[in-house]
């Protein structure tokens, strides 16, 4: 088993590219598997509903994977499936990540990500607020 050397947030961002989905937690890079077709199809509905609402009531932005949300509480950089950023928090938006918690985060949970999404990610987001 190969142990990774800890990476800073800045190192992680410099090494990351759009073809590899990865999260950064406690200095470790966690490679993410590609989303299944079921996962993608489930994500389409809430994204469209939110976009439809925001067209009529412009109150923020919707972003989806791959886009990182950096939380200082652990520290971590996660890729939620859907992020809503309220207009008053748009200043947290950086070119390749959101520097703080989104106002709404949606995770599409699949069998292989259940423990991580309902456990670690949920706790991180809970303490971010």
Backbone as XML, in Angstrom:
<?xml version="1.0"?>
<chain id="A" units="angstrom">
  <residue number="1" name="UNK">
    <atom name="N" x="0.845" y="-1.184" z="0.000"/>
    <atom name="CA" x="0.000" y="0.000" z="0.000"/>
    <atom name="C" x="0.889" y="1.245" z="0.000"/>
  </residue>
  <residue number="2" name="UNK">
    <atom name="N" x="0.600" y="2.154" z="-0.884"/>
    <atom name="CA" x="1.372" y="3.383" z="-1.014"/>
    <atom name="C" x="0.679" y="4.498" z="-0.226"/>
  </residue>
  <residue number="3" name="UNK">
    <atom name="N" x="1.399" y="5.123" z="0.666"/>
    <atom name="CA" x="0.849" y="6.215" z="1.462"/>
    <atom name="C" x="1.165" y="7.532" z="0.764"/>
  </residue>
  <residue number="4" name="UNK">
    <atom name="N" x="0.141" y="8.347" z="0.586"/>
    <atom name="CA" x="0.317" y="9.648" z="-0.053"/>
    <atom name="C" x="0.992" y="10.621" z="0.905"/>
  </residue>
  <residue number="5" name="UNK">
    <atom name="N" x="1.788" y="11.497" z="0.348"/>
    <atom name="CA" x="2.302" y="12.591" z="1.167"/>
    <atom name="C" x="1.190" y="13.630" z="1.281"/>
  </residue>
  <residue number="6" name="UNK">
    <atom name="N" x="1.083" y="14.296" z="2.429"/>
    <atom name="CA" x="0.062" y="15.338" z="2.557"/>
    <atom name="C" x="0.289" y="16.440" z="1.526"/>
  </residue>
  <residue number="7" name="UNK">
    <atom name="N" x="-0.792" y="16.961" z="0.986"/>
    <atom name="CA" x="-0.714" y="18.053" z="0.019"/>
    <atom name="C" x="-1.460" y="19.258" z="0.583"/>
  </residue>
  <residue number="8" name="UNK">
    <atom name="N" x="-0.909" y="20.417" z="0.305"/>
    <atom name="CA" x="-1.608" y="21.637" z="0.693"/>
    <atom name="C" x="-2.767" y="21.854" z="-0.282"/>
  </residue>
  <residue number="9" name="UNK">
    <atom name="N" x="-3.664" y="22.720" z="0.086"/>
    <atom name="CA" x="-4.777" y="23.082" z="-0.784"/>
    <atom name="C" x="-4.236" y="23.629" z="-2.105"/>
  </residue>
  <residue number="10" name="UNK">
    <atom name="N" x="-3.212" y="24.468" z="-2.017"/>
    <atom name="CA" x="-2.625" y="25.069" z="-3.207"/>
    <atom name="C" x="-1.992" y="24.007" z="-4.114"/>
  </residue>
  <residue number="11" name="UNK">
    <atom name="N" x="-1.294" y="23.025" z="-3.520"/>
    <atom name="CA" x="-0.726" y="21.921" z="-4.305"/>
    <atom name="C" x="-1.831" y="21.144" z="-5.016"/>
  </residue>
  <residue number="12" name="UNK">
    <atom name="N" x="-2.882" y="20.843" z="-4.270"/>
    <atom name="CA" x="-4.012" y="20.094" z="-4.831"/>
    <atom name="C" x="-4.603" y="20.825" z="-6.033"/>
  </residue>
  <residue number="13" name="UNK">
    <atom name="N" x="-4.837" y="22.120" z="-5.892"/>
    <atom name="CA" x="-5.408" y="22.888" z="-7.006"/>
    <atom name="C" x="-4.470" y="22.911" z="-8.209"/>
  </residue>
  <residue number="14" name="UNK">
    <atom name="N" x="-3.168" y="23.031" z="-7.956"/>
    <atom name="CA" x="-2.200" y="23.083" z="-9.050"/>
    <atom name="C" x="-2.104" y="21.754" z="-9.799"/>
  </residue>
  <residue number="15" name="UNK">
    <atom name="N" x="-2.288" y="20.641" z="-9.094"/>
    <atom name="CA" x="-2.184" y="19.307" z="-9.700"/>
    <atom name="C" x="-3.479" y="18.848" z="-10.349"/>
  </residue>
  <residue number="16" name="UNK">
    <atom name="N" x="-4.570" y="19.438" z="-9.979"/>
    <atom name="CA" x="-5.908" y="19.001" z="-10.406"/>
    <atom name="C" x="-6.176" y="19.445" z="-11.831"/>
  </residue>
  <residue number="17" name="UNK">
    <atom name="N" x="-6.909" y="18.595" z="-12.565"/>
    <atom name="CA" x="-7.397" y="19.015" z="-13.878"/>
    <atom name="C" x="-8.847" y="18.564" z="-14.026"/>
  </residue>
  <residue number="18" name="UNK">
    <atom name="N" x="-9.508" y="19.071" z="-15.034"/>
    <atom name="CA" x="-10.942" y="18.820" z="-15.201"/>
    <atom name="C" x="-11.270" y="17.382" z="-15.577"/>
  </residue>
  <residue number="19" name="UNK">
    <atom name="N" x="-10.277" y="16.616" z="-16.030"/>
    <atom name="CA" x="-10.529" y="15.234" z="-16.421"/>
    <atom name="C" x="-10.546" y="14.275" z="-15.236"/>
  </residue>
  <residue number="20" name="UNK">
    <atom name="N" x="-9.975" y="14.683" z="-14.107"/>
    <atom name="CA" x="-9.924" y="13.830" z="-12.922"/>
    <atom name="C" x="-10.763" y="14.438" z="-11.813"/>
  </residue>
  <residue number="21" name="UNK">
    <atom name="N" x="-11.751" y="13.686" z="-11.375"/>
    <atom name="CA" x="-12.570" y="14.151" z="-10.258"/>
    <atom name="C" x="-11.901" y="13.710" z="-8.965"/>
  </residue>
  <residue number="22" name="UNK">
    <atom name="N" x="-11.621" y="14.678" z="-8.116"/>
    <atom name="CA" x="-10.954" y="14.371" z="-6.855"/>
    <atom name="C" x="-11.404" y="15.369" z="-5.804"/>
  </residue>
  <residue number="23" name="UNK">
    <atom name="N" x="-11.344" y="14.927" z="-4.557"/>
    <atom name="CA" x="-11.617" y="15.793" z="-3.425"/>
    <atom name="C" x="-10.359" y="15.844" z="-2.563"/>
  </residue>
  <residue number="24" name="UNK">
    <atom name="N" x="-10.253" y="16.863" z="-1.739"/>
    <atom name="CA" x="-9.093" y="17.066" z="-0.867"/>
    <atom name="C" x="-9.602" y="17.113" z="0.560"/>
  </residue>
  <residue number="25" name="UNK">
    <atom name="N" x="-9.129" y="16.185" z="1.396"/>
    <atom name="CA" x="-9.583" y="16.113" z="2.782"/>
    <atom name="C" x="-8.378" y="15.880" z="3.681"/>
  </residue>
  <residue number="26" name="UNK">
    <atom name="N" x="-8.190" y="16.766" z="4.640"/>
    <atom name="CA" x="-7.082" y="16.648" z="5.592"/>
    <atom name="C" x="-5.736" y="16.451" z="4.893"/>
  </residue>
  <residue number="27" name="UNK">
    <atom name="N" x="-5.521" y="17.129" z="3.780"/>
    <atom name="CA" x="-4.256" y="17.043" z="3.070"/>
    <atom name="C" x="-4.123" y="15.846" z="2.150"/>
  </residue>
  <residue number="28" name="UNK">
    <atom name="N" x="-5.137" y="15.004" z="2.086"/>
    <atom name="CA" x="-5.097" y="13.811" z="1.241"/>
    <atom name="C" x="-6.013" y="14.008" z="0.030"/>
  </residue>
  <residue number="29" name="UNK">
    <atom name="N" x="-5.579" y="13.500" z="-1.116"/>
    <atom name="CA" x="-6.369" y="13.556" z="-2.345"/>
    <atom name="C" x="-7.166" y="12.268" z="-2.444"/>
  </residue>
  <residue number="30" name="UNK">
    <atom name="N" x="-8.480" y="12.418" z="-2.624"/>
    <atom name="CA" x="-9.371" y="11.268" z="-2.761"/>
    <atom name="C" x="-9.916" y="11.275" z="-4.176"/>
  </residue>
  <residue number="31" name="UNK">
    <atom name="N" x="-9.509" y="10.287" z="-4.961"/>
    <atom name="CA" x="-9.998" y="10.189" z="-6.330"/>
    <atom name="C" x="-11.430" y="9.695" z="-6.326"/>
  </residue>
  <residue number="32" name="UNK">
    <atom name="N" x="-12.259" y="10.320" z="-7.142"/>
    <atom name="CA" x="-13.683" y="9.981" z="-7.207"/>
    <atom name="C" x="-13.949" y="9.214" z="-8.496"/>
  </residue>
  <residue number="33" name="UNK">
    <atom name="N" x="-14.849" y="8.255" z="-8.409"/>
    <atom name="CA" x="-15.224" y="7.524" z="-9.616"/>
    <atom name="C" x="-16.163" y="8.376" z="-10.457"/>
  </residue>
  <residue number="34" name="UNK">
    <atom name="N" x="-16.231" y="8.055" z="-11.729"/>
    <atom name="CA" x="-17.145" y="8.774" z="-12.608"/>
    <atom name="C" x="-18.582" y="8.437" z="-12.247"/>
  </residue>
  <residue number="35" name="UNK">
    <atom name="N" x="-19.469" y="9.387" z="-12.432"/>
    <atom name="CA" x="-20.876" y="9.180" z="-12.109"/>
    <atom name="C" x="-21.525" y="8.245" z="-13.123"/>
  </residue>
  <residue number="36" name="UNK">
    <atom name="N" x="-22.411" y="7.402" z="-12.629"/>
    <atom name="CA" x="-23.146" y="6.482" z="-13.504"/>
    <atom name="C" x="-24.210" y="7.247" z="-14.278"/>
  </residue>
  <residue number="37" name="UNK">
    <atom name="N" x="-24.770" y="6.606" z="-15.267"/>
    <atom name="CA" x="-25.853" y="7.239" z="-16.036"/>
    <atom name="C" x="-27.055" y="7.503" z="-15.138"/>
  </residue>
  <residue number="38" name="UNK">
    <atom name="N" x="-27.375" y="6.578" z="-14.213"/>
    <atom name="CA" x="-28.489" y="6.806" z="-13.279"/>
    <atom name="C" x="-28.233" y="8.043" z="-12.429"/>
  </residue>
  <residue number="39" name="UNK">
    <atom name="N" x="-27.020" y="8.178" z="-11.954"/>
    <atom name="CA" x="-26.633" y="9.328" z="-11.140"/>
    <atom name="C" x="-26.841" y="10.625" z="-11.932"/>
  </residue>
  <residue number="40" name="UNK">
    <atom name="N" x="-26.345" y="10.640" z="-13.175"/>
    <atom name="CA" x="-26.476" y="11.831" z="-14.019"/>
    <atom name="C" x="-27.946" y="12.160" z="-14.294"/>
  </residue>
  <residue number="41" name="UNK">
    <atom name="N" x="-28.734" y="11.139" z="-14.589"/>
    <atom name="CA" x="-30.149" y="11.368" z="-14.892"/>
    <atom name="C" x="-30.912" y="11.876" z="-13.671"/>
  </residue>
  <residue number="42" name="UNK">
    <atom name="N" x="-30.568" y="11.384" z="-12.483"/>
    <atom name="CA" x="-31.214" y="11.873" z="-11.263"/>
    <atom name="C" x="-30.856" y="13.331" z="-10.992"/>
  </residue>
  <residue number="43" name="UNK">
    <atom name="N" x="-29.666" y="13.729" z="-11.358"/>
    <atom name="CA" x="-29.207" y="15.097" z="-11.099"/>
    <atom name="C" x="-29.889" y="16.121" z="-12.007"/>
  </residue>
  <residue number="44" name="UNK">
    <atom name="N" x="-30.284" y="15.704" z="-13.189"/>
    <atom name="CA" x="-30.868" y="16.623" z="-14.173"/>
    <atom name="C" x="-32.115" y="17.315" z="-13.622"/>
  </residue>
  <residue number="45" name="UNK">
    <atom name="N" x="-33.001" y="16.567" z="-12.976"/>
    <atom name="CA" x="-34.275" y="17.138" z="-12.519"/>
    <atom name="C" x="-34.089" y="18.286" z="-11.524"/>
  </residue>
  <residue number="46" name="UNK">
    <atom name="N" x="-33.366" y="18.089" z="-10.400"/>
    <atom name="CA" x="-33.239" y="19.224" z="-9.474"/>
    <atom name="C" x="-32.493" y="20.415" z="-10.081"/>
  </residue>
  <residue number="47" name="UNK">
    <atom name="N" x="-31.525" y="20.157" z="-10.958"/>
    <atom name="CA" x="-30.814" y="21.266" z="-11.603"/>
    <atom name="C" x="-31.783" y="22.073" z="-12.454"/>
  </residue>
  <residue number="48" name="UNK">
    <atom name="N" x="-32.604" y="21.392" z="-13.232"/>
    <atom name="CA" x="-33.570" y="22.110" z="-14.089"/>
    <atom name="C" x="-34.598" y="22.874" z="-13.271"/>
  </residue>
  <residue number="49" name="UNK">
    <atom name="N" x="-35.073" y="22.291" z="-12.191"/>
    <atom name="CA" x="-36.055" y="22.982" z="-11.338"/>
    <atom name="C" x="-35.435" y="24.248" z="-10.752"/>
  </residue>
  <residue number="50" name="UNK">
    <atom name="N" x="-34.229" y="24.115" z="-10.223"/>
    <atom name="CA" x="-33.561" y="25.285" z="-9.637"/>
    <atom name="C" x="-33.261" y="26.344" z="-10.689"/>
  </residue>
  <residue number="51" name="UNK">
    <atom name="N" x="-32.784" y="25.934" z="-11.854"/>
    <atom name="CA" x="-32.506" y="26.900" z="-12.924"/>
    <atom name="C" x="-33.781" y="27.599" z="-13.374"/>
  </residue>
  <residue number="52" name="UNK">
    <atom name="N" x="-34.872" y="26.860" z="-13.493"/>
    <atom name="CA" x="-36.161" y="27.437" z="-13.886"/>
    <atom name="C" x="-36.602" y="28.494" z="-12.857"/>
  </residue>
  <residue number="53" name="UNK">
    <atom name="N" x="-36.484" y="28.159" z="-11.581"/>
    <atom name="CA" x="-36.847" y="29.099" z="-10.525"/>
    <atom name="C" x="-35.972" y="30.354" z="-10.587"/>
  </residue>
  <residue number="54" name="UNK">
    <atom name="N" x="-34.672" y="30.162" z="-10.762"/>
    <atom name="CA" x="-33.743" y="31.304" z="-10.762"/>
    <atom name="C" x="-33.890" y="32.189" z="-11.999"/>
  </residue>
  <residue number="55" name="UNK">
    <atom name="N" x="-34.412" y="31.647" z="-13.087"/>
    <atom name="CA" x="-34.691" y="32.483" z="-14.260"/>
    <atom name="C" x="-35.751" y="33.521" z="-13.925"/>
  </residue>
  <residue number="56" name="UNK">
    <atom name="N" x="-36.708" y="33.154" z="-13.115"/>
    <atom name="CA" x="-37.807" y="34.065" z="-12.740"/>
    <atom name="C" x="-37.498" y="34.895" z="-11.501"/>
  </residue>
  <residue number="57" name="UNK">
    <atom name="N" x="-36.642" y="34.353" z="-10.649"/>
    <atom name="CA" x="-36.279" y="35.017" z="-9.399"/>
    <atom name="C" x="-34.759" y="34.979" z="-9.253"/>
  </residue>
  <residue number="58" name="UNK">
    <atom name="N" x="-34.036" y="35.848" z="-9.950"/>
    <atom name="CA" x="-32.570" y="35.791" z="-9.912"/>
    <atom name="C" x="-32.037" y="36.105" z="-8.509"/>
  </residue>
  <residue number="59" name="UNK">
    <atom name="N" x="-31.690" y="35.059" z="-7.793"/>
    <atom name="CA" x="-31.232" y="35.217" z="-6.415"/>
    <atom name="C" x="-29.894" y="34.553" z="-6.166"/>
  </residue>
  <residue number="60" name="UNK">
    <atom name="N" x="-29.251" y="34.045" z="-7.211"/>
    <atom name="CA" x="-27.970" y="33.376" z="-7.022"/>
    <atom name="C" x="-27.609" y="32.535" z="-8.227"/>
  </residue>
  <residue number="61" name="UNK">
    <atom name="N" x="-26.674" y="31.603" z="-8.003"/>
    <atom name="CA" x="-26.138" y="30.761" z="-9.074"/>
    <atom name="C" x="-26.259" y="29.289" z="-8.733"/>
  </residue>
  <residue number="62" name="UNK">
    <atom name="N" x="-26.388" y="28.467" z="-9.759"/>
    <atom name="CA" x="-26.351" y="27.019" z="-9.620"/>
    <atom name="C" x="-25.077" y="26.524" z="-10.303"/>
  </residue>
  <residue number="63" name="UNK">
    <atom name="N" x="-24.319" y="25.691" z="-9.605"/>
    <atom name="CA" x="-23.141" y="25.042" z="-10.171"/>
    <atom name="C" x="-23.256" y="23.552" z="-9.911"/>
  </residue>
  <residue number="64" name="UNK">
    <atom name="N" x="-22.641" y="22.754" z="-10.783"/>
    <atom name="CA" x="-22.616" y="21.321" z="-10.523"/>
    <atom name="C" x="-21.230" y="20.764" z="-10.801"/>
  </residue>
  <residue number="65" name="UNK">
    <atom name="N" x="-21.067" y="19.484" z="-10.568"/>
    <atom name="CA" x="-19.773" y="18.804" z="-10.704"/>
    <atom name="C" x="-19.236" y="18.992" z="-12.104"/>
  </residue>
  <residue number="66" name="UNK">
    <atom name="N" x="-17.973" y="19.220" z="-12.302"/>
    <atom name="CA" x="-16.930" y="19.274" z="-11.284"/>
    <atom name="C" x="-16.684" y="20.697" z="-10.789"/>
  </residue>
  <residue number="67" name="UNK">
    <atom name="N" x="-17.050" y="20.984" z="-9.582"/>
    <atom name="CA" x="-16.732" y="22.268" z="-8.971"/>
    <atom name="C" x="-16.540" y="22.044" z="-7.475"/>
  </residue>
  <residue number="68" name="UNK">
    <atom name="N" x="-15.443" y="22.525" z="-6.946"/>
    <atom name="CA" x="-15.077" y="22.295" z="-5.556"/>
    <atom name="C" x="-15.684" y="23.324" z="-4.616"/>
  </residue>
  <residue number="69" name="UNK">
    <atom name="N" x="-15.984" y="22.864" z="-3.417"/>
    <atom name="CA" x="-16.429" y="23.729" z="-2.336"/>
    <atom name="C" x="-15.434" y="23.521" z="-1.195"/>
  </residue>
  <residue number="70" name="UNK">
    <atom name="N" x="-14.703" y="24.560" z="-0.860"/>
    <atom name="CA" x="-13.683" y="24.470" z="0.187"/>
    <atom name="C" x="-14.287" y="24.846" z="1.532"/>
  </residue>
  <residue number="71" name="UNK">
    <atom name="N" x="-14.172" y="23.922" z="2.484"/>
    <atom name="CA" x="-14.679" y="24.162" z="3.831"/>
    <atom name="C" x="-13.517" y="24.231" z="4.810"/>
  </residue>
  <residue number="72" name="UNK">
    <atom name="N" x="-13.474" y="25.259" z="5.644"/>
    <atom name="CA" x="-12.367" y="25.408" z="6.582"/>
    <atom name="C" x="-12.505" y="24.532" z="7.827"/>
  </residue>
  <residue number="73" name="UNK">
    <atom name="N" x="-13.685" y="23.970" z="8.066"/>
    <atom name="CA" x="-13.933" y="23.268" z="9.320"/>
    <atom name="C" x="-13.121" y="22.002" z="9.491"/>
  </residue>
  <residue number="74" name="UNK">
    <atom name="N" x="-12.731" y="21.331" z="8.383"/>
    <atom name="CA" x="-12.011" y="20.056" z="8.547"/>
    <atom name="C" x="-10.524" y="20.150" z="8.309"/>
  </residue>
  <residue number="75" name="UNK">
    <atom name="N" x="-9.885" y="20.708" z="7.418"/>
    <atom name="CA" x="-10.274" y="21.385" z="6.175"/>
    <atom name="C" x="-10.495" y="20.390" z="5.036"/>
  </residue>
  <residue number="76" name="UNK">
    <atom name="N" x="-11.314" y="20.810" z="4.073"/>
    <atom name="CA" x="-11.614" y="19.928" z="2.949"/>
    <atom name="C" x="-12.031" y="20.726" z="1.728"/>
  </residue>
  <residue number="77" name="UNK">
    <atom name="N" x="-11.907" y="20.077" z="0.596"/>
    <atom name="CA" x="-12.393" y="20.597" z="-0.675"/>
    <atom name="C" x="-13.218" y="19.495" z="-1.304"/>
  </residue>
  <residue number="78" name="UNK">
    <atom name="N" x="-14.513" y="19.636" z="-1.290"/>
    <atom name="CA" x="-15.428" y="18.598" z="-1.765"/>
    <atom name="C" x="-16.081" y="19.018" z="-3.074"/>
  </residue>
  <residue number="79" name="UNK">
    <atom name="N" x="-16.596" y="18.022" z="-3.814"/>
    <atom name="CA" x="-17.320" y="18.246" z="-5.063"/>
    <atom name="C" x="-18.775" y="17.804" z="-4.893"/>
  </residue>
  <residue number="80" name="UNK">
    <atom name="N" x="-19.623" y="18.656" z="-4.334"/>
    <atom name="CA" x="-21.031" y="18.275" z="-4.255"/>
    <atom name="C" x="-21.621" y="18.158" z="-5.664"/>
  </residue>
  <residue number="81" name="UNK">
    <atom name="N" x="-22.692" y="17.401" z="-5.794"/>
    <atom name="CA" x="-23.317" y="17.251" z="-7.107"/>
    <atom name="C" x="-23.936" y="18.553" z="-7.594"/>
  </residue>
  <residue number="82" name="UNK">
    <atom name="N" x="-24.576" y="19.293" z="-6.689"/>
    <atom name="CA" x="-25.211" y="20.565" z="-7.048"/>
    <atom name="C" x="-24.954" y="21.563" z="-5.926"/>
  </residue>
  <residue number="83" name="UNK">
    <atom name="N" x="-24.588" y="22.787" z="-6.299"/>
    <atom name="CA" x="-24.403" y="23.862" z="-5.325"/>
    <atom name="C" x="-25.266" y="25.049" z="-5.729"/>
  </residue>
  <residue number="84" name="UNK">
    <atom name="N" x="-25.934" y="25.648" z="-4.762"/>
    <atom name="CA" x="-26.615" y="26.929" z="-4.973"/>
    <atom name="C" x="-25.879" y="27.956" z="-4.137"/>
  </residue>
  <residue number="85" name="UNK">
    <atom name="N" x="-25.489" y="29.063" z="-4.769"/>
    <atom name="CA" x="-24.808" y="30.145" z="-4.082"/>
    <atom name="C" x="-25.701" y="31.372" z="-4.169"/>
  </residue>
  <residue number="86" name="UNK">
    <atom name="N" x="-26.167" y="31.847" z="-3.022"/>
    <atom name="CA" x="-27.029" y="33.020" z="-2.975"/>
    <atom name="C" x="-26.259" y="34.243" z="-3.460"/>
  </residue>
  <residue number="87" name="UNK">
    <atom name="N" x="-26.986" y="35.192" z="-4.022"/>
    <atom name="CA" x="-26.387" y="36.393" z="-4.598"/>
    <atom name="C" x="-25.436" y="37.085" z="-3.624"/>
  </residue>
  <residue number="88" name="UNK">
    <atom name="N" x="-25.819" y="37.170" z="-2.355"/>
    <atom name="CA" x="-24.972" y="37.859" z="-1.379"/>
    <atom name="C" x="-23.691" y="37.093" z="-1.037"/>
  </residue>
  <residue number="89" name="UNK">
    <atom name="N" x="-23.582" y="35.833" z="-1.476"/>
    <atom name="CA" x="-22.381" y="35.028" z="-1.215"/>
    <atom name="C" x="-21.550" y="34.783" z="-2.468"/>
  </residue>
  <residue number="90" name="UNK">
    <atom name="N" x="-21.921" y="35.378" z="-3.583"/>
    <atom name="CA" x="-21.201" y="35.177" z="-4.837"/>
    <atom name="C" x="-19.749" y="35.630" z="-4.722"/>
  </residue>
  <residue number="91" name="UNK">
    <atom name="N" x="-19.441" y="36.516" z="-3.798"/>
    <atom name="CA" x="-18.069" y="36.957" z="-3.581"/>
    <atom name="C" x="-17.140" y="35.838" z="-3.131"/>
  </residue>
  <residue number="92" name="UNK">
    <atom name="N" x="-17.695" y="34.725" z="-2.637"/>
    <atom name="CA" x="-16.886" y="33.574" z="-2.225"/>
    <atom name="C" x="-16.414" y="32.748" z="-3.423"/>
  </residue>
  <residue number="93" name="UNK">
    <atom name="N" x="-16.980" y="33.038" z="-4.579"/>
    <atom name="CA" x="-16.682" y="32.268" z="-5.782"/>
    <atom name="C" x="-15.301" y="32.617" z="-6.335"/>
  </residue>
  <residue number="94" name="UNK">
    <atom name="N" x="-14.456" y="31.608" z="-6.447"/>
    <atom name="CA" x="-13.125" y="31.727" z="-7.031"/>
    <atom name="C" x="-13.160" y="31.046" z="-8.403"/>
  </residue>
  <residue number="95" name="UNK">
    <atom name="N" x="-12.149" y="31.211" z="-9.242"/>
    <atom name="CA" x="-12.193" y="30.598" z="-10.572"/>
    <atom name="C" x="-12.393" y="29.086" z="-10.577"/>
  </residue>
  <residue number="96" name="UNK">
    <atom name="N" x="-11.845" y="28.368" z="-9.584"/>
    <atom name="CA" x="-11.965" y="26.907" z="-9.615"/>
    <atom name="C" x="-12.581" y="26.306" z="-8.356"/>
  </residue>
  <residue number="97" name="UNK">
    <atom name="N" x="-13.087" y="27.148" z="-7.441"/>
    <atom name="CA" x="-13.725" y="26.627" z="-6.232"/>
    <atom name="C" x="-14.540" y="27.708" z="-5.534"/>
  </residue>
  <residue number="98" name="UNK">
    <atom name="N" x="-15.435" y="27.257" z="-4.666"/>
    <atom name="CA" x="-16.185" y="28.152" z="-3.792"/>
    <atom name="C" x="-15.456" y="28.156" z="-2.458"/>
  </residue>
  <residue number="99" name="UNK">
    <atom name="N" x="-15.041" y="29.316" z="-1.984"/>
    <atom name="CA" x="-14.255" y="29.416" z="-0.761"/>
    <atom name="C" x="-15.182" y="29.591" z="0.443"/>
  </residue>
  <residue number="100" name="UNK">
    <atom name="N" x="-15.880" y="28.530" z="0.781"/>
    <atom name="CA" x="-16.830" y="28.518" z="1.884"/>
    <atom name="C" x="-17.997" y="27.617" z="1.529"/>
  </residue>
  <residue number="101" name="UNK">
    <atom name="N" x="-18.955" y="27.558" z="2.430"/>
    <atom name="CA" x="-20.108" y="26.684" z="2.230"/>
    <atom name="C" x="-21.118" y="27.314" z="1.276"/>
  </residue>
  <residue number="102" name="UNK">
    <atom name="N" x="-21.675" y="26.485" z="0.396"/>
    <atom name="CA" x="-22.770" y="26.930" z="-0.464"/>
    <atom name="C" x="-24.028" y="27.081" z="0.389"/>
  </residue>
  <residue number="103" name="UNK">
    <atom name="N" x="-24.977" y="27.824" z="-0.115"/>
    <atom name="CA" x="-26.227" y="28.016" z="0.621"/>
    <atom name="C" x="-27.128" y="26.788" z="0.545"/>
  </residue>
  <residue number="104" name="UNK">
    <atom name="N" x="-26.963" y="26.006" z="-0.501"/>
    <atom name="CA" x="-27.681" y="24.740" z="-0.649"/>
    <atom name="C" x="-26.736" y="23.767" z="-1.345"/>
  </residue>
  <residue number="105" name="UNK">
    <atom name="N" x="-26.633" y="22.562" z="-0.795"/>
    <atom name="CA" x="-25.813" y="21.505" z="-1.383"/>
    <atom name="C" x="-26.707" y="20.289" z="-1.582"/>
  </residue>
  <residue number="106" name="UNK">
    <atom name="N" x="-26.609" y="19.697" z="-2.772"/>
    <atom name="CA" x="-27.364" y="18.475" z="-3.071"/>
    <atom name="C" x="-26.366" y="17.386" z="-3.434"/>
  </residue>
  <residue number="107" name="UNK">
    <atom name="N" x="-26.493" y="16.243" z="-2.789"/>
    <atom name="CA" x="-25.696" y="15.061" z="-3.106"/>
    <atom name="C" x="-26.644" y="13.974" z="-3.610"/>
  </residue>
  <residue number="108" name="UNK">
    <atom name="N" x="-26.328" y="13.416" z="-4.753"/>
    <atom name="CA" x="-27.047" y="12.255" z="-5.261"/>
    <atom name="C" x="-26.293" y="11.054" z="-4.697"/>
  </residue>
  <residue number="109" name="UNK">
    <atom name="N" x="-26.947" y="10.316" z="-3.828"/>
    <atom name="CA" x="-26.271" y="9.221" z="-3.135"/>
    <atom name="C" x="-26.453" y="7.923" z="-3.911"/>
  </residue>
  <residue number="110" name="UNK">
    <atom name="N" x="-25.321" y="7.270" z="-4.155"/>
    <atom name="CA" x="-25.340" y="5.973" z="-4.816"/>
    <atom name="C" x="-24.780" y="4.938" z="-3.843"/>
  </residue>
  <residue number="111" name="UNK">
    <atom name="N" x="-25.010" y="3.659" z="-4.097"/>
    <atom name="CA" x="-24.558" y="2.637" z="-3.144"/>
    <atom name="C" x="-23.079" y="2.739" z="-2.781"/>
  </residue>
  <residue number="112" name="UNK">
    <atom name="N" x="-22.218" y="3.039" z="-3.763"/>
    <atom name="CA" x="-20.787" y="3.095" z="-3.468"/>
    <atom name="C" x="-20.362" y="4.352" z="-2.719"/>
  </residue>
  <residue number="113" name="UNK">
    <atom name="N" x="-21.226" y="5.371" z="-2.670"/>
    <atom name="CA" x="-20.853" y="6.608" z="-1.971"/>
    <atom name="C" x="-21.693" y="6.856" z="-0.720"/>
  </residue>
  <residue number="114" name="UNK">
    <atom name="N" x="-22.546" y="5.916" z="-0.362"/>
    <atom name="CA" x="-23.494" y="6.103" z="0.742"/>
    <atom name="C" x="-22.796" y="6.470" z="2.054"/>
  </residue>
  <residue number="115" name="UNK">
    <atom name="N" x="-21.803" y="5.695" z="2.439"/>
    <atom name="CA" x="-21.131" y="5.935" z="3.717"/>
    <atom name="C" x="-20.443" y="7.296" z="3.739"/>
  </residue>
  <residue number="116" name="UNK">
    <atom name="N" x="-19.740" y="7.631" z="2.661"/>
    <atom name="CA" x="-19.032" y="8.916" z="2.580"/>
    <atom name="C" x="-20.030" y="10.080" z="2.568"/>
  </residue>
  <residue number="117" name="UNK">
    <atom name="N" x="-21.086" y="9.977" z="1.737"/>
    <atom name="CA" x="-22.019" y="11.096" z="1.582"/>
    <atom name="C" x="-22.888" y="11.318" z="2.812"/>
  </residue>
  <residue number="118" name="UNK">
    <atom name="N" x="-23.376" y="10.238" z="3.405"/>
    <atom name="CA" x="-24.238" y="10.377" z="4.596"/>
    <atom name="C" x="-23.452" y="10.544" z="5.886"/>
  </residue>
  <residue number="119" name="UNK">
    <atom name="N" x="-22.161" y="10.227" z="5.844"/>
    <atom name="CA" x="-21.322" y="10.323" z="7.035"/>
    <atom name="C" x="-20.415" y="11.528" z="6.993"/>
  </residue>
  <residue number="120" name="UNK">
    <atom name="N" x="-19.224" y="11.325" z="6.405"/>
    <atom name="CA" x="-18.191" y="12.368" z="6.411"/>
    <atom name="C" x="-18.668" y="13.696" z="5.825"/>
  </residue>
  <residue number="121" name="UNK">
    <atom name="N" x="-19.212" y="13.660" z="4.616"/>
    <atom name="CA" x="-19.619" y="14.917" z="3.954"/>
    <atom name="C" x="-20.729" y="15.609" z="4.730"/>
  </residue>
  <residue number="122" name="UNK">
    <atom name="N" x="-21.699" y="14.833" z="5.207"/>
    <atom name="CA" x="-22.807" y="15.417" z="5.949"/>
    <atom name="C" x="-22.306" y="16.132" z="7.202"/>
  </residue>
  <residue number="123" name="UNK">
    <atom name="N" x="-21.406" y="15.489" z="7.935"/>
    <atom name="CA" x="-20.874" y="16.087" z="9.166"/>
    <atom name="C" x="-20.089" y="17.358" z="8.845"/>
  </residue>
  <residue number="124" name="UNK">
    <atom name="N" x="-19.279" y="17.325" z="7.796"/>
    <atom name="CA" x="-18.508" y="18.524" z="7.412"/>
    <atom name="C" x="-19.434" y="19.685" z="7.111"/>
  </residue>
  <residue number="125" name="UNK">
    <atom name="N" x="-20.488" y="19.419" z="6.342"/>
    <atom name="CA" x="-21.428" y="20.484" z="5.983"/>
    <atom name="C" x="-22.207" y="20.968" z="7.201"/>
  </residue>
  <residue number="126" name="UNK">
    <atom name="N" x="-22.582" y="20.076" z="8.066"/>
    <atom name="CA" x="-23.321" y="20.459" z="9.286"/>
    <atom name="C" x="-22.499" y="21.444" z="10.104"/>
  </residue>
  <residue number="127" name="UNK">
    <atom name="N" x="-21.219" y="21.164" z="10.287"/>
    <atom name="CA" x="-20.377" y="22.034" z="11.105"/>
    <atom name="C" x="-19.951" y="23.292" z="10.371"/>
  </residue>
  <residue number="128" name="UNK">
    <atom name="N" x="-20.127" y="23.336" z="9.038"/>
    <atom name="CA" x="-19.783" y="24.545" z="8.278"/>
    <atom name="C" x="-20.775" y="25.662" z="8.539"/>
  </residue>
  <residue number="129" name="UNK">
    <atom name="N" x="-21.975" y="25.306" z="8.981"/>
    <atom name="CA" x="-22.989" y="26.326" z="9.237"/>
    <atom name="C" x="-23.001" y="26.635" z="10.699"/>
  </residue>
</chain>
